[in-house]
Amino acid sequence: MEYKDYYQTLGVERTASADDIKKAYRKLVRQYHPDVSKHKDATEKTKEINEAYDVLGDAEKRAAYDGLGQGRRHGQDFQPPPDWGQQYDFGGGGGGGSAEDIFADLFAHMGRGRGQRAGGMGGMGGGGFQMRGEDIHAAIAIDLRDAYQGATRTISLRAGQKEKTLSVNIPKGVTPGQQLRLSGQGHPGMGGAAAGDLYLEIQFNQDARYRVEGASVYQNVPVTPWEAALGAGISVPTPSGAVEVTVPAGSQSGRKLRLKGRGIPSSQPGDLYLILEVVLPPATSERARELYEQMARELAFNPRERIGA
C-alpha cells in the first residue's frame, strides 16, 4: 500500500508543535477551500488537508502514526509491522484481518469525523465546510486618566477583506497588559461559521509625570528646599484630581508619600505614591546669590560626609 506523509501534506516538520500544526492547517484550508480557491483540485486538496490534520491534530493518533511512519517517504510502498494490529485498535470489528487491512483502516478511521462535527474546526461533511474565523490581536494606547475615568476610543482595523471602524469602550480600572475582548469582531468565519473575536491589549501612552506598575501609580512631586526642610502642606494634581498632602519636615529627594487606594481603581485598587523631588531655586539674581552665600557661611553642612569626604 502507499504511505501518506501527513507532515508533507501540511508543510510542517515532523518535530512541529501542536500549535504550528494547527496554524499550518488553518492557513492551507483557507487557501484551498472550494468556495474561495480557483485551484482545479481544490475539493480533493481540502479533503487531504482535513485528513492530515485529523491525524496530526490529535496527540494519540499522531503518536500511533509516527510509530508506523518512521523512515517512510510519501507515496512509498510499505507494509505495517505484522503485530501492529495487536497494539492499536482503530477498527470497529472483532479482530482478524491482515496488518495491511488494519493500517488501511487507520487511514480511513483517522480521515473520518472532523468534517462530520457540526461547528468544528472544519471539514467536508454533509453540512458543508465550516470554520470559525481567526481571532485578531491588537494593541490600543490610552492615557492614564482614561484608566481612572473610563473612555471611548475609535479604532480602524482590517478583518478579512474589509476595513471597519469600531467604537471601543475603555472601562474604568483597566491596567497595562489587560486584554479587552470584542466578541465577533475578528476575521469572518467560512461556510456560515461564527467570526473570531478581537482582543485589544491595553497600553498606556508615555507620560513623564507618571510610572505605572500594575494598579499602582508613581508620581514625581517637586518641592522647594524650605518645604522639604521645614515641612509644608501642598496641593498636588493627580490623575484622579487635586489632593492636599503634608510634606514631613526633614524630607529628602526620593521620599515616598503613599496615598492608599488612590491608584488605578481596578477590582483591587492600587495606591498612589508621591515621590518628593527637592528643586533648588536658580541663583540668577544678586539677592539669590547673597542668600546662597549666607547659607554657605552659616550652615555647617557637608552632604558628602556620609561617604567619607
C-alpha positions in Angstrom: 0.0 0.0 0.0 1.0 3.7 -0.4 2.3 5.7 2.6 0.7 9.1 3.1 3.1 11.7 4.6 0.7 13.9 6.5 3.5 16.2 7.6 4.3 16.9 4.0 0.6 17.5 3.3 0.6 20.3 5.9 4.0 21.5 5.0 5.5 21.1 8.5 8.4 19.3 10.1 7.9 16.1 12.0 9.0 18.0 15.1 6.4 20.7 14.7 4.5 21.7 17.8 0.7 21.2 18.0 0.3 24.9 17.7 2.4 25.0 14.5 0.4 22.2 13.0 -2.9 24.0 13.8 -1.6 27.2 12.2 -0.5 25.4 9.1 -3.8 23.6 8.8 -5.8 26.8 9.1 -3.7 28.6 6.5 -4.0 25.8 4.0 -7.7 25.1 4.4 -8.4 28.8 3.8 -6.2 28.7 0.7 -7.8 25.7 -0.9 -11.4 25.9 0.3 -13.6 25.3 -2.7 -15.7 28.4 -2.0 -12.7 30.7 -2.4 -10.0 28.8 -4.3 -9.6 28.7 -8.1 -7.3 25.7 -7.8 -8.6 22.9 -10.1 -8.3 20.3 -7.4 -9.4 22.4 -4.5 -12.0 19.9 -3.2 -9.6 17.0 -3.2 -6.8 19.1 -1.8 -9.1 20.2 1.1 -10.0 16.6 1.8 -6.3 15.7 2.0 -5.6 18.6 4.3 -8.5 17.7 6.6 -7.4 14.1 6.7 -3.9 15.1 7.6 -5.0 17.4 10.4 -7.4 14.8 11.7 -4.4 12.6 12.4 -1.7 15.2 13.4 -4.1 17.4 15.3 -4.9 14.5 17.8 -2.0 13.6 20.1 -2.9 9.9 20.4 -3.4 9.5 16.7 -0.2 11.3 15.9 1.8 9.1 18.2 0.4 6.0 16.5 1.0 7.4 13.1 4.6 8.5 14.0 5.4 5.0 15.2 4.3 3.5 11.9 5.8 6.0 9.6 9.4 6.3 10.8 11.8 6.5 7.9 8.9 6.4 5.3 8.5 8.7 2.3 5.3 10.0 0.8 4.0 7.6 -1.9 6.4 4.8 -0.9 5.1 1.2 -0.8 5.3 -0.3 2.6 3.8 -2.9 4.9 3.0 -2.1 8.5 4.5 -4.3 11.2 2.8 -7.7 11.5 1.9 -7.2 15.1 0.8 -3.6 14.8 -2.9 -4.6 14.7 -2.5 -6.1 18.2 -1.1 -2.8 19.7 -3.7 -0.4 18.3 -7.4 -0.8 17.8 -8.6 1.8 15.3 -11.1 -0.5 13.7 -14.6 -1.4 14.8 -14.5 -5.1 14.2 -14.0 -8.1 16.4 -10.4 -8.9 15.3 -8.9 -10.7 12.3 -7.7 -9.2 9.1 -4.2 -8.6 7.9 -1.9 -5.9 9.1 -2.3 -4.1 5.8 -6.1 -4.1 6.3 -5.7 -2.7 9.7 -3.4 0.1 8.5 -5.8 0.9 5.7 -8.5 1.2 8.3 -6.3 3.5 10.3 -6.2 5.9 7.4 -10.0 5.5 6.9 -10.7 5.9 10.6 -8.4 8.9 11.0 -9.7 10.6 7.9 -13.3 10.5 9.2 -15.1 12.6 11.6 -13.6 16.1 11.6 -15.8 17.3 8.9 -18.8 15.5 10.4 -18.8 17.5 13.6 -21.1 20.4 13.3 -19.4 23.7 14.2 -16.0 22.1 14.4 -12.6 23.3 13.2 -13.5 22.4 9.6 -14.3 19.6 7.2 -16.4 18.5 4.3 -19.3 16.8 6.0 -22.9 16.7 4.9 -23.5 20.2 6.2 -20.7 21.7 4.1 -17.4 23.1 5.2 -17.3 25.4 8.2 -14.5 27.1 10.1 -14.7 29.7 12.8 -12.9 32.9 11.9 -9.5 33.6 13.4 -9.1 36.0 16.3 -7.4 39.3 15.9 -4.9 40.6 18.4 -4.0 44.3 18.5 -3.0 47.0 21.0 -4.8 50.1 22.0 -3.0 53.0 23.7 -4.8 55.1 26.3 -3.9 57.9 28.7 -3.6 57.1 32.4 -6.6 59.3 33.1 -8.7 57.0 30.9 -8.0 54.2 33.3 -9.3 56.3 36.2 -12.4 57.6 34.4 -13.2 55.2 31.5 -13.3 56.4 27.9 -14.4 55.7 24.4 -11.9 55.3 21.6 -12.5 54.8 17.8 -10.2 52.3 16.0 -9.9 51.1 12.4 -8.8 47.6 11.5 -9.0 45.1 8.7 -10.9 41.9 9.1 -10.8 39.7 6.1 -11.1 41.8 3.0 -13.0 44.6 4.8 -11.8 47.7 6.6 -14.0 48.6 9.6 -14.3 51.2 12.2 -15.2 50.3 15.8 -16.1 52.4 18.8 -14.4 50.8 21.8 -15.4 51.4 25.4 -12.5 51.6 27.8 -13.8 50.5 31.2 -12.7 52.3 34.3 -10.0 50.4 36.2 -8.1 48.8 33.2 -4.4 48.1 33.8 -1.4 47.7 31.4 -1.4 44.4 29.6 -5.1 43.7 30.2 -7.0 42.5 27.2 -10.4 43.7 26.1 -12.4 41.0 24.2 -14.8 42.2 21.5 -16.9 39.1 20.6 -17.4 38.5 16.8 -15.2 41.4 15.7 -12.3 39.2 14.4 -11.9 37.6 11.0 -15.1 36.3 9.4 -15.9 32.6 9.5 -16.2 30.4 6.5 -19.2 28.5 5.4 -21.5 30.4 7.7 -19.4 29.8 10.8 -19.0 32.4 13.5 -16.5 35.2 13.2 -13.5 35.2 15.5 -13.0 37.7 18.4 -10.9 40.9 18.6 -8.5 41.1 21.6 -7.2 44.6 22.4 -4.2 44.8 24.8 -4.2 47.9 26.9 -1.1 50.0 26.6 -0.5 53.4 28.3 0.8 56.5 26.5 4.1 57.6 27.9 3.8 60.4 30.4 6.9 61.9 32.1 4.8 62.6 35.2 3.8 59.0 36.0 5.0 55.5 36.2 2.6 52.6 36.4 3.2 49.2 37.9 0.1 47.0 37.8 -2.6 49.1 39.5 -0.2 51.3 41.4 0.9 54.7 40.2 4.2 56.6 41.0 4.2 60.4 40.5 7.1 62.8 41.0 6.3 65.9 43.0 8.7 68.9 43.0 9.1 70.7 46.4 11.2 73.6 47.5 14.1 73.2 49.9 12.2 75.0 52.7 9.1 72.9 52.2 11.3 69.8 52.4 13.3 71.1 55.4 10.5 72.7 57.4 7.5 70.7 56.3 4.5 72.1 54.5 1.0 71.4 53.3 0.9 71.4 49.4 -1.7 70.8 46.7 -0.8 68.1 44.2 -2.6 67.4 40.9 -3.1 63.7 40.4 -4.9 61.5 37.8 -8.0 61.5 40.0 -7.9 65.2 40.8 -6.1 67.6 43.1 -5.2 66.3 46.6 -3.9 68.1 49.7 -0.8 66.4 51.2 1.6 67.1 54.1 5.3 67.1 53.4 7.0 66.0 56.6 9.8 68.2 57.9 13.2 67.0 57.1 12.2 65.3 53.9 14.8 64.5 51.2 14.5 63.9 47.5 13.2 60.4 46.8 11.0 60.2 49.9 7.7 58.4 49.1 4.3 59.5 50.4 1.7 56.7 50.0 -1.9 57.6 49.3 -3.8 54.3 49.9 -6.3 53.4 47.2 -5.5 56.4 45.0 -4.0 54.3 42.3 -5.9 52.8 39.3 -9.5 51.9 40.5 -9.4 48.3 39.4 -11.2 45.4 41.2 -8.3 45.7 43.7 -7.4 49.4 43.6 -3.8 50.3 43.7 -2.0 53.0 45.6 -0.6 56.3 44.5 3.0 57.0 45.6 4.1 60.6 45.5 7.9 60.8 45.2 9.4 64.1 46.5 11.9 65.8 44.4 13.7 68.8 46.0 14.2 71.5 43.5 16.7 74.4 44.1 15.8 77.9 43.0 18.3 79.2 40.5 21.0 81.7 41.6 20.3 84.1 38.7 19.8 87.3 40.8 22.0 89.2 43.1 19.7 88.6 46.0 19.6 84.8 45.3 23.4 84.6 45.3 23.6 86.5 48.6 21.2 84.1 50.2 23.2 81.1 48.9 26.4 82.7 50.2 24.9 83.3 53.6 23.8 79.7 53.8 27.3 78.5 52.8 28.8 80.6 55.7 26.3 79.9 58.4 25.2 76.3 57.8 27.7 73.7 58.8 26.6 71.2 56.2 28.6 68.7 54.2 26.3 66.4 52.1 29.3 64.2 51.3 30.2 63.5 54.9 28.4 60.2 54.9 30.6 58.9 52.1 33.8 59.9 53.9 34.5 63.1 52.0 
